[in-house]
């Protein structure tokens, strides 16, 4: 199976290099590959056609889009039922607060899933983990739709989250496998846009599913059907992206495309799975350039997305007397529009800033440059939360509520792309562990929001509660801004993690 390889915008220079990433099968005076601006590529690709960095752009895009679609479907599956909480609560004989746990438990198990799957994927490869998880996600989503009791539904939703959410934790590592540092902001932005908009488009679709006489069961059947169509496409078109750039790997014979696609043996043949691998994400929390962005992103996603999704059915019914399809529109449209516009700014802006500042330093890139693109998010995300809270409290026109949601969504998309790209650039070889942390923090914080947001808003007023959430979000952004000035110093002082040096 010949997919071909032709790196985009790459020049070959005769500059001597000591880079350990250059394959030892090439000449001893190893050539350094440069981007179109003459800056050395990071990481340096090998001469192996199976090295994902060498794949043709069309193949990289094909893999990126399918992994992004899996991430989309994960949060789409989480939120599709949201506008149908009212009929679901009547069917299950539960109040709206308990009914919301159908989404909350899915979110929680999505967060836990990457802590289990990502260490396995670092040994046996991304491809088999994706295929296994897709297969089980189809079955558990269909089983959720077939559930007849509250207990059955909660159990299958938990399993569906555990298997269906793999791409939310492993996707960023896959993007890192495929793309060079200087282009990663743009392509990571595509992935994060799909990731976030899954939960944003779902309420629109869910509302119309209920409106057009389909029962709530179809809010689970439809994701199962879509995912079932994806499975054969993924099996036949997505190669393994895990690749070692170590000197030891360079000294071994190259494999074949057939071996890659048929998943013969471990994707990383020199590795074995150890218990300690499951605790590596926790180890990464000792690095400020991981800990602080993870905390900031978790709070941002909780208050810039999950807050709206979890509370909308309850609050919009009380304030606007909205039917499920109207709730879906008021929630989904501004979330989606804000995300799309935000990504038009985020990925390209962070890449542009990184490249410009690298050129000013004779080609030396610094991850902290990307954090400069975070300023719009730090201001607009809390502002959007406040606008929605004020609109709900004073029962302003729904346009005001939608505008607040859109502003917050715009800021969240910028924050998501910048955080994912920055952390992966700081510790490329630990991208899977960082993806696990970001996914875990995002999902667990979002899970907790469902337990107190509506209750607090009812007790102290939605305006006061939402303002408090906005100030919490702003407060956790300040340490991330400090990384612009001291992040590089801290990273050098602490050094690189000792594990995964062979990636």
C-alpha positions, 0 to 999 in steps of 0.5 A: 500500500503506497501512500507516498511521501513529500514534505510540504514547503521543505528545502534541503540544506547542506548545513552540518547537523548534530540532530539526533532526529536525522536518520543515520542511514543518510550521509554522515554529514546529515542534511538539515531540512528547513521550512520555506522561511529557512528555519530548521524544521522541528522535529527533523524528519527521517528518510523513512517513508513511514515517518508521518512527517514525510507523508504527503499533505493529502494523507496527513489531512485525511488522517487529521479530519477523521481523528477530528471527526471522532473528537467531534462525535464524542462531544456530539454524543454527550450533548445531543440529548441536552434539549430533550432533558424535559421529555427524557425526565418524564420518561425516566420519572426523574427531575431535571437535575438528575436527568442532567447526570445522563450527560454528566456521567458521560463527561466524567468517563470521557475524562478518565478514558484517556488516562487508560488508553493513551499509555497503551497507545504509546506502545501498541500504537494509535491505530488499534486503540482508535479501531477498538474504541470506535467499535465499542462506542457504536455498541454502547451508544446503541445500547444507550438508546435501547435503555428503558430504565435510568440505571441502564441508561447511566451505565451504558452512557458511562461505557460509551464515554469511556470508549467513545471519548478516546479521540479527545485525549489521543487526538492532540498526540496524533496531530503532534505525530503528523505535523512540524512545529511551525505549522502545528498551531493551524492544524491543531486548531482544526482538531480543536475546532471539531472537538469543541463544535461537536458539543455545540452543534449537538443541541441544535440537532437534538432539539429538532430530533425531539420536535419532529416526533422522534423520541429521545432514544434517537439522540443515542441511535444517531451517533451510533449510526454515524460512527458505524459509517466511519469505522470501515473508512478509518480501518482502510485509510488511516495508517499508524502515526506513532513513530520513533525518531530515536537513533536506535530506531534509525539503525533498524530496517524500515517496515512496509505499508502493509505491516503498518496497516495490518498492525503486526506487533507493537507499533513501538517495537522497543517498548513494553507497557509498564504500570508506571506508564499509567501514572506518567500524566500525573508526573507531567503536573510537576512542570509549570508549563503543563500544570498552569495551562491545564488548570486554566483550560479546564476552568475555561471549558467548564465555564465557557461551554459546559456551563451553557450546555448543562444548564440551558434546558432548565434555565431557558424553560424557566426564563423564556418558556422555550421548547426543546428545539428552541433551546437547541437553537439558542444554545447551539448557534451562538456556540458554533458561530463563536467557535468558528470565528475564534478558530479563524483567529487562533491557529493562524495567529499563534503560528504567525506570532511564533514564526515572526518572533523566531525570525527576529531571533535568527530562527530560534523558536520559543513556545512562550511566543504562542501565549501572546495569542491568548490575550483575546480569550482572557478578556472575552471568555469571562465577558461572555459569561457575564453577559449571559448571566445579566441577560438571564437575571433581567430576562432580557431578549434572548439575543442578549443571552445568545450574544454572551454565549457567542462571545464566551465561545469565541474566547474558548476556541482561542484558549483551546488552540493556544493551550494545546499547541503551546503544551505540545510544543514545550514537551512534544514527546509527552504529547499523549500524556498532556492530551490525557491531562487536558482531557481529564481536567476539562471533563472532570471540571465540566462534570462538577459544574453540573452539580452546582451551577443551577442550584447556585444561580437559583439561590444567589441569582444567575447574574451574581453566580455567573460573575463569580464564574467569570472572575474565577476564570480570569484569576486562573488565566493570570499564572498562564500569562506569567509563563510569557515572562518566566516559562522558558526559565522554568522549563530550562531549570527543570529540564525535559522529562526522562521518559519517551526520549525515544519518540 
